[in-house]
Amino acid sequence: MPVRRTKRGEERTPLSSEHDVLICGASFAGLAVARELAGSGADVLVIDRYEIGERQTSACGIPTGWLSALGLEGSARQEFDTLVIHTPHGTSRYRLPFTFTTFDYRELCELLWEQSDARFETAKVEGRSADAESGIVVHTDRGDLTAPLIVDALGWRRVLASNGYQPPDAPLSRGLEVHPDGGSNDLEIWIDRRYVPAGYGWSFPARGEQRIGVGSFDPRIHVKETTVLLAEDLDRPPVRYQGNWIPHKLRGAAEDGVFFAGDSAGHCLPLTAEGIRTALYFGIACGRQLRAVIEGRKTREQALSDYAEFSDSHEWKFRWMLRVQKLVPRLPARAQRLLIATVGRQRLIDWSFGHYLKIAPPEFAGAAPAPSRERELSAAA
Ligand SMILES: Cc1cc2nc3c(=O)[nH]c(=O)nc-3n(C[C@H](O)[C@H](O)[C@H](O)COP(=O)(O)OP(=O)(O)OC[C@H]3O[C@@H](n4cnc5c(N)ncnc54)[C@H](O)[C@@H]3O)c2cc1C
């Protein structure tokens, strides 16, 4: 279990209220926004209910190119060039045109954080209101905060929006995994109704730890029993649980003066439930818009509108993936197997996975800024 480092009781003193940028949420999306603002000179405050990296939010598998593009290789645990897909009627091995890597959540968050020069405080965001004088006010358990530029990177709850989601009646998938010790050389998924009628099971090894889970596209289907079943089938104990809701539909990326990035904007890809690189990708895009405002190149309203337009321009890709997410579970098991075997021809794998990567390509990240400590040293020299 992660060690709790979050401030409690008397340590939770009120926060100073005004900043240039307020980023709510310090996971993939929020930290990517903060990284993009490094060196801008703005007073950036990042808040999260937990310390940075304290609560792992996923199986932490990502195309390796994203780790290199952001200078986060130090957090890598295990690299895979093949995806193994099991169905009740056979197994396919897809040799991928790019590799996937599992990483350590805390280490990745800390490395990303080192690249920013923002300040961090733990605080629980409780909601927002509009104030004629100070604009948007974000209510937290450590007081009210305001800033001309506010980002909601708080995950699927979209706390700063007026239209929240209530599972299970929302376009959300459900994911649960266990983290036993152990190992394997394969990145594996199971498309098998024994584990889930619509969705998939997975095993993501991470050098000494195996992240075994089940995701259901239908939020009403519980996956605890079948997560245990999959772990037992793999001869691993079901220990160290971690689960969450996963959005599978895009939502407005700008609303009522607030920028939304990552799961809060539904930026997680349908079908695969891959949401880390998209959270990084849209977090970077959001950070670039904020930077344009800070540097006087855009008004806040222009930045909100351009960012929303950028996010919307990906809508058709998300829609297509959602269609496939809905189609595959409806096929009989033998037809699923046939489809997987057909896509398994190397040219089709290269084509489909190449396009898949291009939805949020690592080149978008650009060059990694020097870690903040290095920047301070070079400034002092
Ligand atoms: C079981 C499971 C496995 C997954 N595996 C993968 C995978 O291997 N690869 C992949 O690409 N995607 C995976 N995903 C999806 C991925 O985890 C998400 O898409 C991704 O975490 C989204 O990043 P984010 O920064 O938008 O939000 P989150 O990672 O959810 O971060 C939200 C942050 O906001 C904070 N927060 C929330 N509410 C409040 C509040 N009220 N006040 C203050 N702080 C708050 C949280 O503490 C957290 O730090 C998985 C999801 C699940 C559930």
The ligand as a Tripos MOL2 file, in Angstrom:
@<TRIPOS>MOLECULE
LIG
   53    58     1     0     0
SMALL
NO_CHARGES

@<TRIPOS>ATOM
      1 C1         -7.7540    0.1060  -13.1800 C.3       1 LIG1
      2 C2         -7.3220    1.0910  -14.2290 C.ar      1 LIG1
      3 C3         -6.1930    0.8200  -15.0020 C.ar      1 LIG1
      4 C4         -5.8000    1.7240  -16.0100 C.ar      1 LIG1
      5 N1         -4.6790    1.4480  -16.7310 N.ar      1 LIG1
      6 C5         -4.2620    2.3330  -17.6830 C.ar      1 LIG1
      7 C6         -3.0410    2.0820  -18.3910 C.ar      1 LIG1
      8 O1         -2.3210    1.1110  -18.1450 O.2       1 LIG1
      9 N2         -2.6870    2.9700  -19.3580 N.ar      1 LIG1
     10 C7         -3.4440    4.0860  -19.6250 C.ar      1 LIG1
     11 O2         -3.0640    4.8550  -20.5160 O.2       1 LIG1
     12 N3         -4.5710    4.3570  -18.9360 N.ar      1 LIG1
     13 C8         -4.9910    3.5210  -17.9610 C.ar      1 LIG1
     14 N4         -6.1160    3.8050  -17.2270 N.ar      1 LIG1
     15 C9         -6.8010    5.0920  -17.4540 C.3       1 LIG1
     16 C10        -5.9880    6.2140  -16.7490 C.3       1 LIG1
     17 O3         -5.7530    5.8490  -15.4130 O.3       1 LIG1
     18 C11        -6.6950    7.5730  -16.7520 C.3       1 LIG1
     19 O4         -7.2100    7.8510  -18.0150 O.3       1 LIG1
     20 C12        -5.6880    8.6550  -16.3270 C.3       1 LIG1
     21 O5         -5.2810    8.4170  -14.9930 O.3       1 LIG1
     22 C13        -6.2660   10.0470  -16.4640 C.3       1 LIG1
     23 O6         -5.3560   10.9820  -15.9350 O.3       1 LIG1
     24 P1         -5.8560   12.3510  -15.2890 P.3       1 LIG1
     25 O7         -4.6340   13.0850  -14.8710 O.co2     1 LIG1
     26 O8         -6.8220   13.0050  -16.1930 O.co2     1 LIG1
     27 O9         -6.7430   11.9160  -14.0270 O.3       1 LIG1
     28 P2         -6.3610   11.0820  -12.7480 P.3       1 LIG1
     29 O10        -5.1590   10.2540  -13.0040 O.co2     1 LIG1
     30 O11        -7.6130   10.4000  -12.3190 O.co2     1 LIG1
     31 O12        -5.9490   12.1800  -11.6750 O.3       1 LIG1
     32 C14        -6.8810   13.0120  -11.0410 C.3       1 LIG1
     33 C15        -6.1710   13.6790   -9.8730 C.3       1 LIG1
     34 O13        -7.0990   14.5440   -9.2350 O.3       1 LIG1
     35 C16        -7.0740   14.3100   -7.8340 C.3       1 LIG1
     36 N5         -8.4140   14.6140   -7.3310 N.ar      1 LIG1
     37 C17        -9.5690   14.0290   -7.6600 C.ar      1 LIG1
     38 N6        -10.5840   14.6190   -7.0210 N.ar      1 LIG1
     39 C18       -10.0470   15.5920   -6.2470 C.ar      1 LIG1
     40 C19       -10.5930   16.5860   -5.3800 C.ar      1 LIG1
     41 N7        -11.9070   16.6710   -5.1520 N.pl3     1 LIG1
     42 N8         -9.7390   17.4570   -4.7900 N.ar      1 LIG1
     43 C20        -8.4100   17.3890   -5.0060 C.ar      1 LIG1
     44 N9         -7.8420   16.4870   -5.8160 N.ar      1 LIG1
     45 C21        -8.6600   15.5860   -6.4310 C.ar      1 LIG1
     46 C22        -6.6950   12.8670   -7.6750 C.3       1 LIG1
     47 O14        -6.1000   12.6260   -6.3930 O.3       1 LIG1
     48 C23        -5.6930   12.6690   -8.8190 C.3       1 LIG1
     49 O15        -4.3810   12.9620   -8.4450 O.3       1 LIG1
     50 C24        -6.5410    2.9280  -16.2210 C.ar      1 LIG1
     51 C25        -7.6600    3.2000  -15.4250 C.ar      1 LIG1
     52 C26        -8.0420    2.3060  -14.4230 C.ar      1 LIG1
     53 C27        -9.2160    2.6280  -13.5690 C.3       1 LIG1
@<TRIPOS>BOND
     1     1     2 1
     2     2     3 ar
     3     2    52 ar
     4     3     4 ar
     5     4     5 ar
     6     4    50 ar
     7     5     6 ar
     8     6     7 ar
     9     6    13 1
    10     7     8 2
    11     7     9 ar
    12     9    10 ar
    13    10    11 2
    14    10    12 ar
    15    12    13 ar
    16    13    14 ar
    17    14    15 1
    18    14    50 ar
    19    15    16 1
    20    16    17 1
    21    16    18 1
    22    18    19 1
    23    18    20 1
    24    20    21 1
    25    20    22 1
    26    22    23 1
    27    23    24 1
    28    24    25 2
    29    24    26 1
    30    24    27 1
    31    27    28 1
    32    28    29 2
    33    28    30 1
    34    28    31 1
    35    31    32 1
    36    32    33 1
    37    33    34 1
    38    33    48 1
    39    34    35 1
    40    35    36 1
    41    35    46 1
    42    36    37 ar
    43    36    45 ar
    44    37    38 ar
    45    38    39 ar
    46    39    40 ar
    47    39    45 ar
    48    40    41 1
    49    40    42 ar
    50    42    43 ar
    51    43    44 ar
    52    44    45 ar
    53    46    47 1
    54    46    48 1
    55    48    49 1
    56    50    51 ar
    57    51    52 ar
    58    52    53 1
@<TRIPOS>SUBSTRUCTURE
     1 LIG1         1 GROUP 0 **** ****
